[in-house]
């Protein structure tokens, strides 16, 4: 393979909000929601009856239309997530959160990712892994982080990373667009919790190159089929 090395970039604004456990609602926090962040909640998690589970998410895209015009495939090589700043959770009882960063070549439903993110700490399964029907090859880049606070320190609401794991497939893609997601699920337990999320940037490095016509056509067919679905 003798293609051209390229680096793709996706930028995300900061966000934040306050989750009221009594009313089960969000209100914008001190950090303004300056971008397309969604303050959401989900009920009926598999095997977990109880109150709504709050989460925040946003999505942006990377255009690969230029590669499609040249009948080229993108071969991922590596990725970096930059998020200098502070993740905050003011919960007095459960100051923790899960942060899921993903780049996919199909639209996904963030609430489904929350299903597995919420269960991940309990059952060891994550989106695209065994235990769900989602195709792991659609996950060009995936990283899961679990963060907690420490009441014995000066800033107990400041989250510190306890677990950081990758679930990237690194699979080549002929898609015309990549979908970049940030999904944050705070742990809350009966109190009002203020969440802060810093700005972030994804770097995705790889190679653009042409493949055998038959292989490329199969990738195009798969990309078209994926565009017709969301999961």
Residue pairs with C-beta under 8 A, 6 or more apart in sequence:
1 75
1 207
1 209
2 209
3 72
3 75
3 207
3 208
3 209
3 210
4 207
4 208
4 209
5 77
5 205
5 206
5 207
6 74
6 205
6 206
6 207
6 208
7 203
7 204
7 205
8 62
8 178
8 202
8 203
8 204
8 205
8 206
9 62
9 201
9 202
9 203
9 204
10 60
10 61
10 62
10 103
10 180
10 201
10 202
10 204
11 60
11 199
11 200
11 201
12 35
12 58
12 60
12 180
12 182
12 199
12 200
12 201
12 202
13 33
13 34
13 35
13 37
13 58
13 199
14 31
14 32
14 34
14 85
14 196
14 197
14 198
14 199
15 31
15 33
15 34
15 35
15 37
15 56
15 58
15 196
15 197
16 28
16 29
16 30
16 31
16 32
16 33
16 88
16 194
16 195
16 196
16 197
17 26
17 27
17 28
17 29
17 33
17 39
17 56
17 194
17 195
18 26
18 27
18 28
18 29
18 192
18 193
18 194
18 195
19 25
19 26
19 54
19 186
19 188
19 192
19 193
19 194
19 195
20 26
20 27
20 192
21 51
21 188
21 189
21 190
21 191
21 192
21 193
22 192
24 41
24 51
24 52
26 39
26 40
26 41
26 54
28 39
29 194
29 195
29 196
30 194
30 196
31 196
31 197
33 39
35 58
36 58
36 59
36 60
37 56
37 57
37 58
38 56
38 57
38 58
38 110
39 54
39 56
40 54
40 55
40 56
40 57
40 110
40 111
41 52
41 53
41 54
41 55
42 52
42 53
42 55
42 111
42 114
42 115
43 51
43 52
43 53
45 53
45 114
45 115
45 118
45 119
46 115
46 119
47 119
48 118
48 119
53 114
53 118
53 185
54 185
54 186
54 188
54 193
55 110
55 111
55 114
55 183
55 184
55 185
55 186
56 183
56 184
56 185
56 195
56 197
57 110
57 181
57 182
57 183
57 184
58 181
58 182
59 110
59 179
59 180
59 181
59 182
60 180
61 177
61 178
61 179
61 180
62 103
62 177
62 178
62 180
62 204
63 176
63 177
64 74
64 173
64 175
64 176
64 177
64 178
65 176
65 177
67 73
67 74
67 174
67 176
67 208
68 174
68 176
70 208
70 210
71 210
71 216
72 208
72 209
72 210
73 172
73 173
73 174
73 208
73 209
73 210
73 211
73 216
73 219
74 172
74 173
74 174
74 175
74 206
74 207
74 208
75 172
75 206
75 207
75 208
75 209
76 140
76 141
76 168
76 170
76 171
76 172
76 173
76 204
76 205
76 206
77 170
77 205
77 206
77 207
78 204
78 205
78 206
79 103
79 141
79 168
79 202
79 203
79 204
79 205
80 202
80 203
81 101
81 143
81 200
81 201
81 202
81 203
82 200
82 201
82 202
82 203
83 198
83 199
83 200
83 201
84 198
85 198
85 199
86 158
86 159
86 196
86 198
87 97
87 99
87 147
87 158
87 159
87 184
87 196
87 197
87 198
88 157
88 158
88 159
88 194
88 195
88 196
89 95
89 96
89 97
89 147
89 149
89 157
89 159
89 186
89 187
89 193
89 194
89 195
90 157
90 193
90 194
90 195
91 149
91 186
91 187
91 188
91 189
91 191
91 193
92 191
93 189
93 190
93 191
94 187
94 188
94 189
95 148
95 149
95 151
95 156
95 157
95 159
95 187
96 146
96 147
96 148
96 149
96 159
96 186
96 187
97 146
97 147
97 159
97 184
97 185
97 186
97 187
97 195
98 117
98 118
98 120
98 121
98 144
98 145
98 146
98 147
98 184
98 185
98 187
99 144
99 145
99 146
99 147
99 182
99 183
99 184
100 113
100 117
100 127
100 142
100 143
100 144
100 145
100 181
100 182
100 183
100 184
100 185
101 141
101 142
101 143
101 145
101 181
101 182
101 183
101 200
101 202
102 108
102 113
102 127
102 139
102 141
102 142
102 143
102 180
102 181
102 183
103 139
103 140
103 141
103 142
103 178
103 179
103 180
103 181
103 202
103 204
104 138
104 139
104 140
104 178
104 179
104 181
105 138
105 140
105 173
105 175
105 177
105 178
105 179
105 223
105 226
106 138
106 175
106 179
106 226
106 227
106 229
106 230
106 231
107 179
107 227
107 229
107 230
108 127
108 134
108 138
108 179
108 181
108 230
108 231
109 230
109 231
110 181
110 183
112 127
112 132
112 134
112 231
113 127
113 181
113 183
114 183
114 185
115 132
116 125
116 126
116 127
116 129
116 131
116 132
117 126
117 127
117 144
117 183
117 185
118 185
119 125
120 126
120 144
121 146
123 131
125 131
125 132
126 142
126 144
126 165
126 167
127 134
127 139
127 142
127 167
128 134
128 135
128 136
128 138
128 139
128 142
128 167
128 169
129 136
129 167
133 231
134 231
136 167
136 169
137 169
137 171
138 169
138 171
138 226
139 167
139 168
139 169
139 171
140 168
140 169
140 170
140 171
140 173
140 178
140 204
141 168
141 202
141 204
142 166
142 167
142 168
142 169
143 164
143 165
143 166
143 167
143 168
144 163
144 164
144 165
144 166
144 167
145 161
145 163
145 164
145 165
146 161
146 162
146 163
146 164
147 159
147 160
147 161
147 162
148 159
148 160
148 162
149 156
149 157
149 158
149 159
149 160
150 156
150 160
157 194
172 219
173 219
173 223
174 216
174 219
174 220
174 222
174 223
175 223
175 226
175 227
176 223
178 204
180 202
182 197
182 200
184 195
184 197
186 193
186 195
210 216
211 219
